Amino acid sequence: MAKRDFYEILGVGKNASEDELKKAYRKLAMKHHPDRNPGSKEAEEKFKEAKEAYEMLSDPQKRDAYDRYGHAGVDPNNGMGGGAGGFADAFGDIFGDIFGQAAGRGRGGPQVYRGADLRYNLEITLEQAAHGYDTTIRVPSWDECDTCHGSGAKPGTSPTTCTTCGGHGQVRMQQGFFSVLQTCPKCHGSGKMNPSPCTACSGAGKIKRNKTLEVQIPAGIDDGMRIRSSGNGEPGMNGGPPGDLYVEIRIKPHPVFQREGDDLHCEIPISFAKAALGGEVEVPTLNGKASFTLPEGTQTGKTFRLRSKGIKGVRSGYAGDLFCHVVIETPVTLTERQKDLLREFEQLTIEGGSKHSPQTKTWKDKVKEFFE
């Protein structure tokens, strides 16, 4: 039975572009795929027919031979052309955009991979995070081997083509109806082998060294934020681009301040007398000193807000605030004279009634109500 014209099978003209061929084949492949038409011999034959037509017309050399000589130009038995490729080649072109391919891999060539990204944890102080900080770090790097100049072969020898994958870097594995491409297990995707590997780099073509990088920490950076250093990750494979280095910021605990976003919090110990009498209180900030007025009768836990005394974040237009939390400090190691004065003060406070201790009265009333 004579074969049908490939253009007719796909339903396109002889001047159809590669995209038009791909769209036509995809439509037919979806329609007649055996998984969608179980048990249908007709659908299976149409699927194979469309697959063969696309394989031939999507290859520029085979398409040229077909346009010149017809089916005879691509018949593997007459020596004028190559046979049809595997199913994975044709289907890979159709669905490559969906499932992705190795970066930069040409047809039939070794796989090209982007290098892996690296992470470096950098610990800095709260002051350095607030004001910005320039520093240097040492990170692992791969440099070209000085002995083999990157070839991986012993001086005087050259790499040879991998016999397992024929230099393609991939091998085809048949899995039932489908065939899939996998990285060659022998050359690991490079397509080359080194019968006499370089002794300096053990055939890798590169040597691990440390390199020093300058890092600029922007003012206002927060814990957990990352700074990307492009191209300073691990090198790519088979000429692929290198990965990136991510410097992750870790801020050391501060003895005075706790940070929440752009705001700062701190505890201010106040003496019993100061809390009762009130007065001016001086507090530290990351940019010097500040003060606020403590009113008479301040209770422990009272919070005072100092605007714009926090941190100006990397994405903020203004600085955060400083929140000062008052903690009344109970005096310790008292002298007898101090104890006598406190006893006298306590007695006078009791005699003065609830006006001196409103919280105590309120609490006692709540307790009484609870038990009643």
C-alpha positions as CSV (number, residue, x, y, z in Angstrom):
1,M,0.0,0.0,0.0
2,A,1.5,3.4,-1.0
3,K,2.3,5.8,1.7
4,R,0.3,9.0,2.0
5,D,1.9,12.3,1.5
6,F,3.4,13.6,4.8
7,Y,2.0,17.1,4.3
8,E,-1.4,15.7,3.6
9,I,-1.2,13.6,6.8
10,L,-0.5,16.6,8.9
11,G,-3.0,18.8,7.0
12,V,-0.5,21.5,6.1
13,G,1.0,23.0,3.0
14,K,4.5,22.4,1.7
15,N,5.6,25.9,2.8
16,A,4.4,25.3,6.4
17,S,6.7,26.7,9.1
18,E,8.1,24.7,12.0
19,D,5.5,26.1,14.4
20,E,2.7,25.1,12.0
21,L,4.1,21.6,11.7
22,K,4.3,21.3,15.5
23,K,0.7,22.6,16.1
24,A,-0.7,20.2,13.5
25,Y,1.1,17.2,14.9
26,R,0.2,18.1,18.4
27,K,-3.5,18.2,17.5
28,L,-3.3,14.8,15.7
29,A,-1.2,13.3,18.5
30,M,-3.8,14.3,21.1
31,K,-6.7,13.1,19.0
32,H,-5.3,9.7,18.0
33,H,-3.1,8.8,21.0
34,P,-3.6,5.1,22.0
35,D,-4.2,6.1,25.6
36,R,-7.2,8.1,24.5
37,N,-8.4,5.4,22.1
38,P,-7.8,2.1,23.9
39,G,-8.2,-0.9,21.6
40,S,-8.7,1.2,18.4
41,K,-6.3,-0.1,15.7
42,E,-7.3,2.7,13.4
43,A,-6.4,5.4,15.9
44,E,-3.1,3.6,16.6
45,E,-2.2,3.6,12.9
46,K,-3.1,7.3,12.4
47,F,-1.0,8.1,15.5
48,K,2.0,6.3,14.1
49,E,1.4,7.8,10.6
50,A,1.3,11.4,12.1
51,K,4.4,10.7,14.2
52,E,6.4,9.5,11.2
53,A,5.3,12.5,9.1
54,Y,6.3,15.0,11.9
55,E,9.6,13.3,12.5
56,M,10.5,13.6,8.8
57,L,9.3,17.1,8.2
58,S,10.6,18.6,11.5
59,D,14.2,17.6,10.5
60,P,15.5,20.2,7.9
61,Q,17.7,17.6,6.2
62,K,15.0,14.9,6.0
63,R,12.5,17.5,4.9
64,D,14.7,18.7,2.1
65,A,15.3,15.1,1.0
66,Y,11.6,14.4,1.1
67,D,10.7,17.5,-0.9
68,R,13.3,16.5,-3.6
69,Y,12.7,12.7,-3.9
70,G,9.5,12.0,-2.0
71,H,9.4,8.9,0.2
72,A,12.4,7.4,-1.5
73,G,14.5,10.3,-0.2
74,V,13.9,9.3,3.5
75,D,13.8,5.5,3.0
76,P,16.6,4.1,5.2
77,N,16.9,1.1,2.9
78,N,18.0,2.9,-0.2
79,G,20.9,4.8,1.4
80,M,19.5,8.3,0.6
81,G,18.4,9.3,4.0
82,G,18.2,8.4,7.7
83,G,15.4,6.4,9.3
84,A,12.8,7.8,11.5
85,G,13.9,8.7,15.0
86,G,12.4,7.5,18.2
87,F,9.0,8.6,19.6
88,A,10.6,10.6,22.4
89,D,12.4,12.9,19.9
90,A,9.2,13.9,18.2
91,F,7.1,14.0,21.4
92,G,9.9,15.9,23.2
93,D,9.7,18.7,20.6
94,I,6.0,19.0,21.1
95,F,6.0,19.0,24.9
96,G,9.4,20.4,25.6
97,D,8.0,23.8,26.5
98,I,5.8,22.2,29.1
99,F,8.2,19.8,30.8
100,G,11.4,21.8,30.1
101,Q,14.8,20.7,28.8
102,A,18.4,21.0,30.0
103,A,19.5,24.6,29.5
104,G,21.3,25.2,26.2
105,R,21.3,21.6,25.0
106,G,21.4,21.3,21.2
107,R,20.0,18.3,19.4
108,G,22.3,15.4,19.7
109,G,24.8,17.3,21.8
110,P,25.8,16.8,25.4
111,Q,23.6,18.2,28.1
112,V,24.4,21.7,29.4
113,Y,23.5,22.4,33.0
114,R,23.4,25.6,35.1
115,G,25.5,25.4,38.2
116,A,23.9,25.0,41.6
117,D,23.2,28.0,43.8
118,L,25.2,28.3,47.1
119,R,24.2,29.8,50.4
120,Y,26.4,31.6,52.9
121,N,25.2,32.6,56.4
122,L,26.6,35.9,57.5
123,E,26.2,36.9,61.1
124,I,26.2,40.7,61.9
125,T,25.3,42.9,64.8
126,L,22.1,45.0,65.1
127,E,24.1,48.2,64.7
128,Q,25.7,46.9,61.5
129,A,22.2,45.9,60.2
130,A,20.8,49.4,61.0
131,H,23.6,51.5,59.6
132,G,24.9,49.3,56.7
133,Y,28.1,47.3,56.6
134,D,30.8,46.5,54.1
135,T,32.7,43.3,54.6
136,T,34.5,40.4,52.8
137,I,33.7,36.7,52.9
138,R,35.6,33.6,51.7
139,V,33.6,31.1,49.7
140,P,34.6,27.9,47.9
141,S,35.2,28.3,44.2
142,W,36.3,26.1,41.3
143,D,39.1,27.3,39.1
144,E,40.5,25.7,35.8
145,C,43.1,23.2,36.5
146,D,46.6,24.6,35.7
147,T,47.9,21.2,34.6
148,C,45.3,20.1,32.1
149,H,43.9,23.6,31.3
150,G,40.4,22.3,31.9
151,S,40.4,19.3,29.7
152,G,40.6,16.8,32.5
153,A,43.0,14.7,30.5
154,K,46.6,14.0,31.4
155,P,49.1,16.3,29.5
156,G,49.9,14.7,26.2
157,T,46.5,13.0,25.9
158,S,43.0,14.1,24.9
159,P,39.5,13.2,26.0
160,T,37.7,10.6,23.8
161,T,34.1,10.3,22.8
162,C,32.0,8.4,25.3
163,T,31.2,4.9,23.8
164,T,28.0,4.5,25.8
165,C,26.2,7.6,24.5
166,G,28.3,8.3,21.4
167,G,29.1,11.8,22.7
168,H,25.5,12.9,23.1
169,G,25.6,12.9,26.9
170,Q,22.3,11.0,27.0
171,V,21.1,7.5,26.5
172,R,17.6,6.3,25.5
173,M,15.7,4.0,27.8
174,Q,12.7,2.1,26.5
175,Q,9.8,1.9,28.9
176,G,7.0,0.0,27.2
177,F,5.4,2.2,24.4
178,F,7.5,5.2,25.4
179,S,11.2,5.8,25.3
180,V,12.8,8.5,27.5
181,L,16.2,10.2,27.5
182,Q,18.4,10.0,30.6
183,T,21.8,11.4,31.4
184,C,24.5,9.0,30.4
185,P,25.7,7.0,33.5
186,K,29.2,6.6,32.2
187,C,30.2,10.2,31.2
188,H,27.5,11.9,33.4
189,G,26.3,14.0,30.5
190,S,29.6,15.4,29.3
191,G,29.8,13.1,26.2
192,K,33.6,12.7,26.8
193,M,35.8,10.2,28.6
194,N,39.3,10.5,29.9
195,P,41.2,7.2,29.6
196,S,44.2,9.0,31.2
197,P,42.8,11.5,33.7
198,C,44.8,14.4,34.9
199,T,46.4,13.5,38.3
200,A,46.2,17.1,39.5
201,C,42.4,17.4,39.3
202,S,41.5,13.6,39.0
203,G,40.0,14.3,35.6
204,A,37.6,17.0,36.7
205,G,39.3,19.7,34.8
206,K,38.9,22.1,37.8
207,I,40.4,22.5,41.2
208,K,38.6,23.7,44.3
209,R,39.9,26.9,45.9
210,N,38.6,29.6,48.2
211,K,38.0,33.1,46.9
212,T,37.3,36.4,48.6
213,L,34.2,38.4,47.8
214,E,33.2,41.9,48.9
215,V,29.7,42.1,50.3
216,Q,27.8,45.4,50.8
217,I,25.1,45.1,53.5
218,P,22.5,47.8,52.9
219,A,21.3,49.8,55.9
220,G,18.1,48.5,57.5
221,I,18.5,44.9,56.4
222,D,16.6,42.4,58.6
223,D,17.3,38.9,59.9
224,G,16.7,36.2,57.2
225,M,17.0,38.6,54.3
226,R,19.3,37.5,51.4
227,I,21.8,39.2,49.2
228,R,22.4,37.7,45.8
229,S,25.9,37.6,44.3
230,S,25.4,36.6,40.6
231,G,27.7,34.0,39.1
232,N,29.5,33.1,42.3
233,G,27.7,29.8,42.8
234,E,28.9,26.4,41.6
235,P,30.2,26.3,38.0
236,G,27.9,25.0,35.2
237,M,28.4,21.6,33.5
238,N,29.5,21.4,29.9
239,G,29.8,25.1,29.5
240,G,26.6,26.0,31.3
241,P,26.3,29.2,33.3
242,P,27.4,29.3,36.9
243,G,24.9,29.4,39.8
244,D,24.5,32.3,42.2
245,L,25.6,32.9,45.7
246,Y,23.0,33.9,48.3
247,V,24.3,35.6,51.4
248,E,21.7,35.1,54.2
249,I,21.8,37.6,57.0
250,R,21.7,36.4,60.7
251,I,21.5,39.2,63.3
252,K,23.2,38.5,66.6
253,P,21.1,38.9,69.8
254,H,21.5,42.4,71.2
255,P,22.0,43.0,75.0
256,V,19.6,46.0,75.1
257,F,17.2,46.0,72.1
258,Q,14.9,43.5,70.5
259,R,13.8,44.2,66.9
260,E,10.4,43.7,65.4
261,G,10.3,44.9,61.8
262,D,11.5,48.5,61.8
263,D,10.6,49.0,65.5
264,L,12.9,48.4,68.5
265,H,11.9,47.4,72.0
266,C,13.8,47.7,75.3
267,E,13.1,47.3,79.0
268,I,13.9,50.3,81.2
269,P,14.5,49.5,84.9
270,I,13.1,52.3,87.1
271,S,13.6,52.6,90.9
272,F,10.6,52.5,93.2
273,A,11.1,56.1,94.2
274,K,11.5,57.3,90.6
275,A,8.3,55.6,89.5
276,A,6.4,57.2,92.4
277,L,7.8,60.7,92.0
278,G,8.3,60.8,88.2
279,G,11.0,62.7,86.4
280,E,13.2,62.7,83.3
281,V,14.5,59.3,82.1
282,E,17.4,59.0,79.7
283,V,17.5,56.0,77.4
284,P,19.9,54.7,74.7
285,T,19.1,54.5,71.0
286,L,21.1,53.2,68.0
287,N,22.0,56.8,67.2
288,G,22.9,58.1,70.6
289,K,20.8,59.1,73.6
290,A,17.2,60.2,74.0
291,S,14.9,61.0,77.0
292,F,11.3,61.1,78.0
293,T,9.3,62.3,80.9
294,L,8.1,59.7,83.4
295,P,4.8,60.9,85.1
296,E,4.2,60.4,88.8
297,G,2.8,57.1,89.9
298,T,4.1,55.1,86.8
299,Q,3.3,51.4,87.1
300,T,5.5,48.5,86.0
301,G,4.8,47.4,82.4
302,K,4.0,50.9,81.2
303,T,5.2,51.5,77.7
304,F,6.6,54.8,76.3
305,R,6.9,55.3,72.5
306,L,9.8,57.4,71.1
307,R,8.9,58.1,67.4
308,S,11.5,57.6,64.7
309,K,14.1,56.2,67.1
310,G,13.9,52.7,65.5
311,I,15.4,51.4,62.3
312,K,14.8,52.6,58.7
313,G,14.3,49.4,56.8
314,V,15.6,48.7,53.3
315,R,12.2,49.1,51.9
316,S,10.9,51.8,54.2
317,G,10.6,55.6,53.7
318,Y,11.0,56.4,57.3
319,A,12.4,55.0,60.5
320,G,10.4,52.8,63.0
321,D,9.8,53.7,66.7
322,L,11.5,52.8,69.9
323,F,9.2,51.3,72.6
324,C,10.5,51.6,76.2
325,H,8.9,49.2,78.6
326,V,9.1,50.3,82.3
327,V,10.1,47.7,84.8
328,I,9.9,48.8,88.5
329,E,13.0,47.4,90.3
330,T,12.6,46.2,93.8
331,P,15.5,47.3,96.0
332,V,17.7,44.6,97.5
333,T,20.4,44.3,100.2
334,L,18.8,47.0,102.3
335,T,20.4,48.6,105.4
336,E,18.4,48.7,108.7
337,R,17.9,52.4,108.2
338,Q,16.4,51.8,104.8
339,K,14.2,49.1,106.1
340,D,12.9,51.3,108.9
341,L,12.1,54.0,106.4
342,L,10.2,51.6,104.2
343,R,8.2,50.3,107.2
344,E,7.3,53.8,108.1
345,F,6.3,54.5,104.5
346,E,4.2,51.4,104.3
347,Q,2.3,52.4,107.5
348,L,1.7,55.9,106.2
349,T,0.4,54.4,102.9
350,I,-2.0,52.1,104.7
351,E,-3.3,54.9,106.8
352,G,-3.8,57.0,103.7
353,G,-6.3,54.5,102.4
354,S,-6.9,53.3,98.8
355,K,-6.0,56.6,97.2
356,H,-2.4,55.5,97.3
357,S,-2.9,52.0,96.0
358,P,-5.8,52.0,93.6
359,Q,-4.8,48.8,91.9
360,T,-4.6,47.0,95.2
361,K,-8.1,48.1,96.1
362,T,-9.5,47.1,92.8
363,W,-7.9,43.7,93.0
364,K,-9.2,43.1,96.6
365,D,-12.7,44.0,95.4
366,K,-12.5,41.5,92.6
367,V,-11.3,38.7,95.0
368,K,-14.1,39.5,97.4
369,E,-16.6,39.4,94.7
370,F,-15.2,36.1,93.4
371,F,-15.6,34.3,96.8
372,E,-19.0,35.7,97.4
